[in-house]
Amino acid sequence: MNGFATKAIHGSLLRPEVHGALRPPVYDSVAFEFPDAHQIQLAFEGRKPAHAYSRITNPTVDEFEQRVRLLANALGVIAVSSGMAAISNVIMALAEAGANIVTTRWIFGNTYSLFEQTLKPWGLESRFVDMTDEKALSAAIDSQTRAIYLEVITNPQMQVADIDRVAAIAHERGVPVVLDGTVTTPYLFRSRDHGVDVEVISSTKYISGGATSMGGLILDNGLFDWSRNPKLAPYAKKFGPGTLLAALRRDVYRNAGACQSPHNAFLQTLGLETLSLRIGKSSANTLALAQWLEKQPKVHRVNYPSLASSPYFERAKHLFPLGAGGILTFDLAGREQCFAFQDALHLVRRATNINDNKTLILHPASTIFCEYDGEQKAAMGVRDTMLRLAVGIEDLEDLIEDLERGLAAL
Ligand SMILES: Cc1ncc(COP(=O)(O)O)c(C=O)c1O
């Protein structure tokens, strides 16, 4: 069983199912009972694996985690309640007050806000560099750096860093790389093969199967020696390569309580089964639309890493041989034109999500980034002239017809 789709469909843990059900059941139970007091003690001490309480582990969530582990060839996986929970859990597990992380302003707006607004008052410094500037990256790392944090294709700037080089620089300095792989998933990008230590994913997006449910994933690729991290070193003797995930289950993940619900795990396991089909179609649609938009005189600029005109074209070919996912951005003359374009659309929905089955459009500067002033937006690579198209799996001709409507309104 080697193929991605085969593993996604057949890689089930819960076999044999008691009634022979082909779809694993949803264990919507908070607690699980034990035959005697000694067994429950062993479970609490971690000496005998068992489900005791669903905030910590649950069989349906476990099934989802194990399927993702198999697909990504990761050491281990923890599923959480949202993408933001995955990011915050990992950073809180790795870093402490007085420490720093090296990241970039070219990241999802809420992630930037997590670093600058939520975690800063707890004493964590975030250092912002351009991830394509190796010198700046290297210079920002010091003995207090606990992680390099970046996104696989930045949203909405569509920048692709040389992830292999970022990992090499980080590892020379004994620092792990944490990468947000939401927009590629393990189908388009094999993070382990490019030196990424920890991948975080918002499974709300592609994996949920069409915006059915919120979810997040933490994947430890098993590459980093966690005894090098001061906060995790005490766990490392006992847990070895599994230290980060063991520490999460005994500390931040357990205590912050951002667990995934069994019902969402069920929906997201179902989503995994069709992931390769949907992401393949959405990537193909996106490339075709990017090429079409580039030819339109009213469109000033199109950003998509698989376009030959993208500065990241060669890198994207190397990192994402199966396609660069479902997000593109394009620029019109100004904000007014961006609004008029959106308002003329019939099929494409005005909504803030990505990787849905439906194609969605958004003006990032007036929505996700509205809390930042002009200068901050410029530093974040968010232009007032820019629209983001999160491309779904509809028929291409219908999408083009709708975008023609948008252009006609200008
Ligand atoms: C790249 C990226 N990472 C993380 C998130 C956060 O995910 P969630 O909404 O599941 O918390 C998003 C949400 O849009 C995202 O685009």
The ligand as an SDF file (V2000), in Angstrom:
LIG
                    3D

 16 16  0  0  0  0  0  0  0  0999 V2000
   -2.0680   29.5040    6.1770 C   0  0  0  0  0  0  0  0  0  0  0  0
   -3.0490   29.4240    7.3040 C   0  0  0  0  0  0  0  0  0  0  0  0
   -2.6450   28.9350    8.4870 N   0  0  0  0  0  0  0  0  0  0  0  0
   -3.4910   28.8440    9.5350 C   0  0  0  0  0  0  0  0  0  0  0  0
   -4.7930   29.2640    9.4470 C   0  0  0  0  0  0  0  0  0  0  0  0
   -5.6840   29.1600   10.6360 C   0  0  0  0  0  0  0  0  0  0  0  0
   -6.5290   28.0570   10.5330 O   0  0  0  0  0  0  0  0  0  0  0  0
   -7.9020   27.9140   11.3490 P   0  0  0  0  0  0  0  0  0  0  0  0
   -8.8520   28.9020   10.7900 O   0  0  0  0  0  0  0  0  0  0  0  0
   -8.2780   26.4820   11.1390 O   0  0  0  0  0  0  0  0  0  0  0  0
   -7.5720   28.2090   12.7750 O   0  0  0  0  0  0  0  0  0  0  0  0
   -5.2590   29.7800    8.2480 C   0  0  0  0  0  0  0  0  0  0  0  0
   -6.6520   30.2410    8.1290 C   0  0  0  0  0  0  0  0  0  0  0  0
   -7.0810   30.8190    7.1610 O   0  0  0  0  0  0  0  0  0  0  0  0
   -4.3670   29.8710    7.1510 C   0  0  0  0  0  0  0  0  0  0  0  0
   -4.7430   30.3860    5.9640 O   0  0  0  0  0  0  0  0  0  0  0  0
  1  2  1  0
  2  3  1  0
  2 15  2  0
  3  4  2  0
  4  5  1  0
  5  6  1  0
  5 12  2  0
  6  7  1  0
  7  8  1  0
  8  9  2  0
  8 10  1  0
  8 11  1  0
 12 13  1  0
 12 15  1  0
 13 14  2  0
 15 16  1  0
M  END
$$$$
